[in-house]
Amino acid sequence: MERFKTVGKFLARLFISAAILLWLFSRIDAAAVFGAFSRIPLPIWLVAFLLYLLSQVISSLRWFVIGCALGFGGRFITYLKFYFVGMYFNLFLPSAIGGDVLKAFFLSKRGNGKLKATYSIFADRLFGLWAMFIIGALAVTIHDAALPSKWRNILFFLALSMTIGALFMPFFKRFISRLYDSFKGKGGLAFKIVSALEYMLVFWKHPRSLFTALGLSLVLQFLGMTAAYLLGRGLGIHLDFAFYLSVLPLIAILTVLPISFSGLGVREGGFIYFFHLRGVPLEKALALSLSVFAIQAAAALCGGVGYMFGIHRKELEERS
């Protein structure tokens, strides 16, 4: 029965992605989309791809920092290999977190807790979103015409709430520890949530890890946004960089929602909506979304090639 539910969810997400894409293409000139897509100069493709690839290497370094703070240890090269294999499966599994489940499985192979390994992935994602919202909030502060006021307020709220939550977490240490003791051994969803909060306190015991992970997140997100900006310039979209810095975090929220196949359709709809607010033709906005996905897919396929050659097997044997 569980297997049928999994297959059903996969087919539902695939259907949602296909339906959104078909609807979008029915409203635009498909030839114009692919024409714009093909006119991006090769040097821009290469630079954008290398920037995104570098951002993912830095992202694997962030995961390494988080893993060490949580007590997993190991070598950076191990995290790098697992991370790129996870990227490949994030692209081809039903949601944008499918490969993250695989990474948590790899990390917990040495007998470490699966829950803690899962939290390392959650923390990795959380730092990424936190950094994106900080960048977005700073961008609309510097250039308040980048987005309408309602979206600026959302960015401010997300950036401030995550920052305040992080700063005040140590004040709840005793409360969280008591909850952890009371739920320990009982299992269930409540225990998992409390355990995640307990693990979060690790970063205040090792503040260097907290600031290192956040700093790496800011750098890698900036690189990824710069890659998207370059692709936009290659398509002839002449919008200021601040707009990209402010709008990409909002699109990222849509992409990670587990309602579509690897964010397809939802991401394209987000690009069309936000870029059309600034007068960008629908065709160019869709072409930009597809070009961003193309460099992400190319980077993920690097992990797929590595997986085919078994780059992770030796690391798994060592961790076992």
C-alpha positions in Angstrom: 0.0 0.0 0.0 2.8 2.4 0.9 4.5 1.7 -2.4 1.3 2.6 -4.3 1.1 5.9 -2.3 4.7 6.7 -3.3 4.0 6.0 -7.0 0.8 8.0 -6.8 2.6 11.0 -5.4 5.2 10.8 -8.1 2.6 10.6 -10.8 0.7 13.5 -9.3 3.8 15.7 -9.2 4.7 14.8 -12.7 1.2 15.6 -13.8 1.3 19.0 -12.0 4.6 19.9 -13.7 3.4 18.8 -17.1 0.1 20.6 -16.7 1.7 23.9 -15.7 4.3 23.7 -18.5 1.6 22.9 -21.1 -0.5 25.8 -19.9 2.4 28.2 -20.0 3.5 27.1 -23.5 -0.1 27.4 -24.7 0.0 31.2 -23.8 3.3 32.1 -25.4 5.2 31.7 -28.6 7.3 28.5 -28.1 9.5 29.3 -31.1 10.4 32.6 -29.5 11.3 30.9 -26.2 13.7 28.5 -27.8 15.0 31.2 -30.2 15.9 33.4 -27.2 17.3 30.4 -25.4 19.6 29.5 -28.3 20.9 33.0 -28.7 22.8 33.1 -25.3 26.5 33.4 -26.2 28.6 30.4 -25.4 31.0 32.3 -23.1 28.0 33.3 -20.9 26.9 29.7 -20.8 30.3 28.6 -19.6 30.8 31.4 -17.1 27.3 30.9 -15.6 27.8 27.1 -15.4 31.2 27.5 -13.7 29.8 30.0 -11.2 27.0 27.6 -10.4 29.3 24.6 -10.2 31.6 26.6 -7.8 28.6 27.5 -5.7 27.7 23.8 -5.3 31.3 22.9 -4.3 31.0 25.6 -1.6 27.6 24.2 -0.6 29.2 20.8 -0.1 31.8 22.5 2.1 29.0 24.1 4.1 27.5 20.6 4.6 31.0 19.4 5.8 31.1 22.2 8.4 27.6 21.3 9.6 28.4 17.5 9.7 31.5 18.1 11.7 29.6 20.4 14.2 27.1 17.5 14.6 29.9 15.0 15.3 30.0 13.1 12.1 33.5 14.1 11.2 35.1 12.7 8.1 36.9 14.3 5.2 35.6 17.1 3.0 36.1 14.9 -0.2 33.6 12.5 1.3 30.9 15.2 1.7 31.8 16.5 -1.8 31.2 13.1 -3.5 28.0 12.5 -1.5 26.7 16.0 -2.3 27.2 15.7 -6.0 25.5 12.3 -6.1 22.7 13.8 -4.2 22.4 16.7 -6.7 21.9 14.1 -9.5 19.1 12.4 -7.6 17.6 15.7 -6.6 17.1 16.4 -10.3 15.6 13.1 -11.3 13.6 12.1 -8.2 10.0 13.3 -7.8 10.9 16.4 -5.6 13.8 18.7 -5.0 14.6 16.9 -1.8 14.8 13.3 -3.1 18.6 13.4 -3.3 18.8 14.9 0.2 17.3 11.7 1.6 20.0 9.7 -0.1 22.7 12.0 1.3 21.4 11.5 4.8 21.4 7.7 4.2 25.1 7.9 3.1 26.1 10.0 6.1 24.5 7.7 8.6 26.1 4.5 7.2 28.7 4.4 10.0 26.1 3.7 12.6 25.4 7.4 13.4 21.8 8.3 14.0 19.7 8.7 10.9 17.7 11.5 12.6 20.9 13.5 13.1 22.0 12.9 9.5 18.6 14.1 8.3 19.0 17.2 10.5 22.4 17.9 8.8 20.5 18.1 5.5 17.7 20.2 7.0 20.3 22.6 8.5 22.1 22.8 5.2 18.9 23.8 3.5 18.0 26.2 6.3 21.3 28.0 6.1 20.8 28.4 2.4 17.3 29.9 2.7 18.5 32.2 5.6 21.3 33.5 3.4 19.0 34.0 0.4 16.5 36.0 2.5 19.2 38.1 4.0 20.6 38.9 0.5 17.0 39.6 -0.8 16.2 41.9 2.1 19.4 43.8 1.7 18.8 44.1 -2.1 15.3 45.7 -1.6 16.7 47.9 1.1 19.3 49.3 -1.2 17.0 49.4 -4.2 13.4 49.6 -3.0 11.9 49.7 -6.5 13.1 46.2 -7.2 9.8 44.7 -6.0 6.3 45.8 -5.0 5.9 46.5 -1.3 4.0 43.3 -0.5 7.0 41.2 -1.7 9.5 43.4 0.0 7.6 43.0 3.2 7.7 39.2 2.8 11.5 39.2 2.3 12.0 41.5 5.3 9.7 39.3 7.5 11.5 36.0 6.4 15.0 37.5 6.9 14.2 39.1 10.3 12.2 36.1 11.7 15.0 33.6 10.8 17.7 36.0 12.2 15.8 36.7 15.4 15.0 33.0 15.8 18.7 32.1 15.4 19.8 34.8 17.9 17.3 33.9 20.6 17.7 30.1 20.3 20.2 29.9 23.2 17.6 31.5 25.5 15.4 28.4 25.0 18.2 26.0 25.8 16.8 24.7 29.1 13.3 24.5 27.8 14.4 22.5 24.8 16.6 20.2 26.9 13.6 19.5 29.2 11.4 18.7 26.3 14.1 16.4 24.9 14.4 14.5 28.2 10.6 14.1 28.5 10.2 12.8 24.9 13.3 10.7 24.8 12.6 7.0 24.1 9.0 7.7 23.1 9.7 8.2 19.4 7.1 9.7 17.2 7.0 13.1 15.3 7.1 15.1 18.5 10.4 13.5 19.5 11.9 14.2 16.0 10.9 17.8 16.2 12.4 18.3 19.7 15.5 16.4 18.6 16.0 18.7 15.7 15.8 21.7 18.1 18.3 20.0 20.4 20.7 19.5 17.5 20.2 23.1 16.5 21.8 24.2 19.8 25.0 22.6 18.6 25.8 25.7 16.6 25.8 27.9 19.7 28.1 25.5 21.4 30.4 25.9 18.4 29.6 29.5 17.2 32.5 29.3 14.6 30.5 26.6 12.8 27.4 28.9 12.8 29.2 31.9 11.3 31.2 29.7 8.9 28.1 28.0 7.5 26.2 31.3 7.2 29.2 33.0 5.5 29.6 30.1 3.0 25.8 30.3 2.3 26.0 34.0 1.5 28.9 33.4 -0.9 27.4 30.5 -2.7 23.9 32.1 -3.0 25.5 35.2 -4.4 27.4 33.2 -7.0 24.3 31.3 -8.1 22.3 34.6 -8.4 25.2 36.1 -10.4 25.0 33.1 -12.8 21.2 33.8 -13.3 22.0 37.5 -13.9 24.5 36.7 -16.6 22.1 34.4 -18.3 19.5 37.1 -18.2 21.9 39.6 -19.8 22.7 37.0 -22.5 18.9 36.9 -23.2 18.8 40.7 -23.5 17.0 41.2 -20.2 18.4 44.5 -18.9 17.3 44.6 -15.3 19.4 45.7 -12.4 21.3 43.1 -10.4 19.3 44.0 -7.2 16.1 42.7 -8.9 17.7 39.3 -9.3 19.0 39.3 -5.7 15.5 40.1 -4.4 13.3 37.9 -6.6 15.3 34.6 -6.8 14.8 33.9 -3.0 11.0 34.1 -3.6 11.2 31.8 -6.6 13.3 29.4 -4.6 10.5 29.0 -2.0 8.2 27.8 -4.8 10.8 25.4 -6.2 11.4 23.5 -2.9 7.7 22.9 -2.3 7.1 19.1 -2.9 4.2 19.7 -5.3 6.0 19.2 -8.7 8.7 17.2 -10.4 12.0 18.8 -9.4 10.3 22.2 -9.3 9.5 22.1 -13.1 6.5 24.2 -14.0 6.4 26.0 -10.6 9.8 27.5 -11.1 8.9 28.7 -14.7 5.6 30.2 -13.4 7.5 32.1 -10.7 10.0 33.5 -13.3 7.2 34.6 -15.6 5.2 36.2 -12.8 8.0 38.2 -11.2 9.9 39.2 -14.4 6.7 40.2 -16.1 6.1 42.6 -13.3 9.1 44.5 -14.7 7.9 44.3 -18.3 10.0 41.3 -19.4 8.2 39.4 -22.2 6.8 36.1 -21.2 9.0 34.3 -23.7 12.2 35.7 -22.3 11.2 35.1 -18.7 10.5 31.4 -19.6 13.7 31.2 -21.5 15.6 32.5 -18.5 14.0 29.9 -16.2 14.9 27.1 -18.6 18.5 28.4 -18.9 18.9 28.5 -15.1 17.5 24.9 -15.0 19.9 23.9 -17.8 23.1 24.9 -15.8 21.6 23.2 -12.7 21.0 20.1 -14.7 24.5 20.2 -16.2 26.0 20.4 -12.7 23.8 17.6 -11.5 24.8 15.4 -14.4 28.4 15.8 -13.3 27.2 14.0 -10.1 25.4 11.4 -12.2 28.6 10.6 -14.1 30.4 10.3 -10.8 27.7 8.0 -9.5 28.0 5.8 -12.6 31.7 5.4 -12.0 31.0 4.7 -8.3 32.8 7.7 -6.7 30.7 7.2 -3.6 31.3 3.5 -3.1 34.8 3.7 -1.5 33.5 6.4 0.9 30.5 4.3 1.8 32.7 1.3 2.5 34.9 3.4 4.8 31.9 4.8 6.6 30.5 1.3 7.1 
